[in-house]
Amino acid sequence: MLRPDLLLHPTPKGLYCPPGDFYLDPVRGAVDRAVISHGHSDHARGGHGKVLAHPHTLAIMAARYGDSFAKQTQAVEYGEAIEINGVTVWLSPAGHILGSSQIVVEHKGLRMVFTGDYKRRWDPTCPQFEPVENTHVFISEATFGLPVFRHPPTEHEIDRLMRSVADNPDRTHCIGAYSLGKAQRVIKHLRMAGHDRPIYIHGSLEKLCQVYEAAGVSLGELRPATLDDMSKSAREVFRGEIIVAPPGAFEGKWAQRFPDPVIGFASGWMSVKQRAKQRGVELPLVISDHADWDELTDTVREVDPQELWITYGREDALVRWAELEGRRAKPLRLVGYEEEMG
């Protein structure tokens, strides 16, 4: 069997496959050929020569960077195997956001699985994570790779938001949620919890919500959270309503334009009380698009690889856990991937 580091190894631009001459989620500069796991900007960047990804990921990249984000694109459905310079590549659902994929790379009897970012719990806006059998090397993130991170059920946090809306009918609920994946997931869960009123969204969410709708994810009635008219009567329209916006929108005075706002933030990091306090978050919602500690360790046990590689996050804790279980593991310490939105 081929030695793993001869099939994939870390470089300053990201994980590189020498026999196939392609990169996985390159993070620095443009490359000739890239295989992209999902559409978040720290994994999917414009300017590459050839880009291979799931069709939904390509649609997301086009919405963010324009139709000419790459010189050439190739859409690959889940389970569809293709050859790149003699190396077999196929995708399996990662459960992170719409289009998110584990990238399976196979060559000379060796199977390596690069997860990108992933989560294990059910998400109504994307296919659920599917473990890849017979994996020799499992390449995992570790954003929440500490035993302290154990996320509550998403439905529990959405119920908290619904109760707050019911208990504060005269206040506007402004919920910070990353514009791709988290925002659409929060909106969909609100619909499933019975919130059938219009939901107001920041302008930066509009195109991405349209991509989700085009993929068959119904988000209900969405209206722009704009205030061209700053009169009191215009602002009153938002009283008692829910507004979803990217976290950056709350760093200035944007949210303060709405009537007596309740500031919420949907992120796995909201389990850290100090982070919520620093951001001035009144309603912290522990909703993460990443696997928590139990999900990380359970996934490694389920996949049962011969070797575990960890891309970024709390690498040392997960490596130590693996060693105590008698597993071979090492940190890759890849730079360029963000953890902030969680």
C-alpha positions in Angstrom: 0.0 0.0 0.0 1.2 3.5 -0.8 2.6 5.5 2.1 0.0 8.2 3.1 2.3 11.2 3.0 3.1 10.3 -0.7 -0.6 10.7 -1.5 -1.4 13.8 0.5 0.8 16.1 2.5 0.5 19.6 4.0 2.0 22.6 2.2 1.8 26.3 2.8 -1.1 26.4 0.3 -3.0 23.5 1.8 -3.1 19.7 1.5 -1.5 18.7 -1.8 -1.8 15.4 -3.8 1.5 14.9 -5.8 0.4 12.0 -8.0 -2.9 13.8 -8.9 -1.3 17.3 -8.9 -4.2 18.9 -7.1 -4.9 20.7 -3.8 -7.7 20.2 -1.3 -9.2 23.5 -0.1 -6.1 25.5 -0.9 -5.9 28.5 1.5 -3.1 30.7 0.0 -3.1 31.9 -3.5 -4.5 30.5 -6.7 -3.6 26.9 -7.9 -4.0 25.1 -11.2 -6.4 22.5 -9.8 -8.4 22.5 -6.6 -11.0 20.1 -5.1 -13.2 22.1 -2.8 -15.1 20.6 0.2 -17.6 23.4 0.8 -18.4 27.0 0.1 -17.1 28.8 3.2 -14.6 31.5 2.1 -11.7 30.0 4.2 -12.1 26.8 2.1 -13.4 28.0 -1.2 -11.7 30.9 -2.8 -11.8 32.3 -6.3 -9.1 32.5 -9.0 -8.1 28.9 -9.3 -7.6 27.3 -12.7 -9.8 24.2 -12.4 -12.2 23.6 -9.5 -14.0 20.3 -8.8 -16.8 20.4 -6.2 -20.4 19.4 -5.5 -22.9 21.3 -7.7 -24.3 23.2 -4.7 -20.8 24.3 -3.7 -20.1 25.6 -7.2 -23.5 27.5 -7.0 -22.4 29.0 -3.7 -19.0 30.1 -5.1 -20.7 31.6 -8.2 -23.1 33.6 -5.9 -20.2 34.9 -3.8 -17.5 35.5 -6.4 -19.3 35.7 -9.7 -19.7 33.1 -12.5 -16.1 33.5 -13.6 -14.6 32.5 -10.1 -12.5 29.8 -11.9 -11.3 29.2 -15.4 -13.0 25.8 -15.5 -15.4 24.0 -13.1 -16.5 20.3 -12.8 -19.6 19.4 -10.8 -19.4 16.0 -9.1 -22.4 14.4 -7.3 -22.0 12.5 -4.0 -20.7 9.0 -4.8 -19.6 9.8 -8.3 -16.0 8.7 -8.8 -13.7 10.6 -11.2 -10.0 10.2 -12.1 -7.5 13.0 -11.8 -4.2 12.0 -13.3 -4.8 8.4 -12.2 -6.0 9.2 -8.7 -9.6 8.4 -7.9 -11.6 11.1 -6.2 -15.2 11.1 -5.0 -17.4 13.0 -2.5 -19.5 11.9 0.5 -21.8 14.2 2.5 -20.2 16.1 5.4 -23.3 17.5 7.0 -21.7 21.0 7.5 -23.7 23.2 5.1 -25.4 22.8 1.7 -23.0 21.0 -0.7 -20.4 20.3 2.0 -18.4 17.1 1.2 -15.9 14.8 2.5 -13.3 14.4 -0.2 -12.2 10.7 -0.7 -8.8 10.3 -2.4 -7.8 6.8 -3.4 -4.6 5.5 -5.1 -2.7 2.2 -5.1 -4.8 0.6 -2.4 -4.8 3.6 -0.1 -8.0 5.5 0.9 -7.7 8.9 2.6 -10.8 10.9 3.6 -10.5 14.7 4.0 -13.6 15.9 5.9 -13.2 19.6 5.4 -15.6 20.9 8.2 -18.4 18.6 9.4 -21.1 18.0 11.9 -23.0 14.8 12.9 -26.4 16.1 14.0 -29.3 16.3 11.7 -29.7 19.5 9.7 -32.8 20.2 7.5 -30.8 22.3 5.0 -28.3 19.7 3.9 -27.6 15.9 3.7 -26.3 14.3 6.8 -22.7 13.2 7.3 -22.0 9.7 6.0 -19.0 7.7 7.4 -16.8 6.3 4.6 -16.0 2.7 5.1 -12.6 1.2 4.8 -10.8 4.5 5.5 -7.1 4.1 6.0 -6.4 7.8 7.0 -9.2 10.0 8.3 -8.4 13.7 8.1 -10.5 15.6 10.6 -11.0 19.1 11.9 -11.0 19.8 15.7 -12.7 23.2 16.0 -14.4 22.0 19.2 -11.9 19.4 20.1 -12.0 19.7 23.9 -14.2 17.7 26.3 -15.8 20.9 27.6 -17.6 21.3 24.2 -20.9 19.3 24.2 -23.5 21.1 22.2 -27.2 21.0 23.3 -29.9 19.8 20.8 -30.5 22.5 18.1 -34.3 22.3 18.8 -33.6 23.2 22.4 -31.9 26.4 21.4 -34.5 27.3 18.8 -37.2 26.8 21.5 -35.3 29.3 23.7 -35.4 31.8 20.9 -39.1 31.2 20.3 -39.9 31.6 24.0 -37.9 34.9 24.1 -39.9 36.2 21.1 -43.2 35.2 22.9 -42.0 36.8 26.2 -40.8 40.0 24.6 -43.4 40.9 22.0 -42.4 44.5 21.9 -38.7 43.9 21.2 -36.9 43.1 17.9 -34.9 39.9 18.0 -31.6 40.5 16.1 -29.9 37.1 15.6 -26.3 37.0 14.5 -25.6 33.9 12.3 -22.9 33.3 9.7 -24.3 34.2 6.3 -23.7 30.8 4.7 -25.2 27.8 6.3 -25.9 29.0 9.9 -28.4 31.7 8.8 -30.4 29.4 6.6 -30.3 26.6 9.2 -31.7 28.9 11.9 -34.4 30.2 9.6 -35.4 26.6 8.6 -35.5 25.5 12.2 -37.7 28.5 13.1 -40.1 27.5 10.3 -40.2 23.9 11.6 -40.9 25.2 15.1 -44.0 27.0 13.8 -42.7 30.5 13.2 -44.6 31.4 10.0 -44.2 35.2 10.2 -41.9 37.0 7.7 -38.3 36.8 8.8 -36.2 39.8 8.0 -32.6 39.3 6.7 -29.5 41.4 6.2 -28.8 42.2 2.5 -25.7 40.0 2.5 -27.9 36.9 3.1 -30.1 37.4 0.1 -28.1 35.7 -2.7 -27.2 32.8 -0.5 -30.7 32.2 0.6 -31.7 32.2 -3.0 -29.1 29.4 -3.6 -30.7 27.4 -0.8 -34.2 27.9 -2.2 -33.0 26.9 -5.7 -31.6 23.7 -4.1 -35.1 22.9 -2.7 -34.7 24.3 0.8 -37.8 26.3 1.5 -37.2 29.2 3.9 -40.6 30.8 3.9 -41.2 34.5 3.4 -38.0 36.6 3.8 -38.0 40.4 3.7 -35.0 42.8 3.6 -34.0 44.3 7.0 -33.5 47.7 5.5 -34.2 51.1 7.1 -34.0 53.7 4.4 -36.6 55.7 6.3 -35.3 56.3 9.8 -38.5 57.7 11.2 -40.0 56.1 14.3 -43.0 54.8 12.4 -40.8 53.0 9.9 -38.8 51.4 12.7 -42.0 50.2 14.4 -42.5 47.7 11.6 -39.7 45.5 13.1 -41.1 45.5 16.6 -41.7 41.9 17.7 -40.0 40.5 14.6 -36.9 38.3 14.0 -34.0 39.7 12.0 -31.1 37.4 10.9 -27.8 39.1 10.0 -24.1 38.2 9.9 -22.3 38.7 13.2 -20.2 41.6 11.7 -23.4 43.6 11.3 -23.6 43.9 15.1 -20.1 45.4 15.6 -21.4 48.9 14.8 -24.7 50.5 15.5 -26.7 48.6 12.8 -28.9 46.6 15.2 -29.5 49.6 17.5 -31.8 51.1 14.8 -34.4 48.5 15.5 -36.9 48.8 18.4 -35.4 47.7 21.7 -33.3 44.9 20.2 -32.6 41.6 21.8 -29.1 40.7 20.5 -28.7 37.0 19.9 -25.8 35.0 18.4 -26.0 31.5 17.1 -22.6 29.8 17.5 -21.0 26.9 19.2 -18.7 29.4 20.9 -21.8 30.7 22.8 -21.2 27.9 25.3 -18.2 30.0 26.5 -20.0 32.6 28.6 -17.1 35.1 28.4 -17.3 35.2 24.6 -21.0 36.0 24.8 -20.4 38.7 27.4 -17.6 40.3 25.4 -19.9 40.6 22.4 -22.8 42.0 24.4 -25.0 39.0 23.5 -28.2 38.9 25.5 -29.5 35.7 24.0 -26.6 33.3 23.3 -27.7 30.3 21.2 -25.4 27.3 21.2 -25.9 26.2 17.6 -22.8 24.9 15.8 -22.1 23.7 12.3 -19.2 21.7 13.6 -18.9 18.4 15.5 -18.6 18.7 19.3 -16.2 16.6 21.4 -18.4 13.6 21.6 -19.2 13.7 17.9 -15.6 14.0 17.0 -14.5 11.1 19.1 -17.5 9.0 18.2 -16.8 9.6 14.5 -13.2 8.5 14.8 -14.4 5.3 16.5 -17.1 4.7 13.9 -14.8 5.3 10.9 -12.0 3.4 12.7 -9.1 4.5 10.5 -5.6 3.2 10.7 -4.4 6.7 11.2 -6.0 10.0 12.2 -4.7 13.4 10.9 -6.1 16.6 12.4 -6.2 19.7 10.2 -6.8 22.6 12.6 -8.5 23.5 15.9 -7.8 21.9 19.2 -5.4 19.4 17.7 -3.4 18.4 20.7 -6.4 17.3 22.8 -7.7 15.1 20.0 -4.3 13.7 19.3 -3.9 12.8 23.0 -7.3 11.2 23.1 -6.5 9.1 20.1 -3.1 8.0 21.6 -4.9 6.9 24.8 -7.2 4.8 22.6 -4.2 3.2 21.0 -4.6 5.1 17.7 -2.0 6.6 15.5 -2.6 10.4 15.2 -0.8 13.6 14.3 -1.7 17.3 13.9 -1.2 18.9 10.5 -1.4 22.4 12.0 -2.8 23.8 8.7 -3.1 27.6 8.8 -5.7 29.8 7.1 -8.9 28.2 8.3 -11.2 30.2 10.5 -12.8 29.1 13.8 -14.6 32.3 14.8 -18.1 31.6 13.5 -18.4 28.1 14.9 
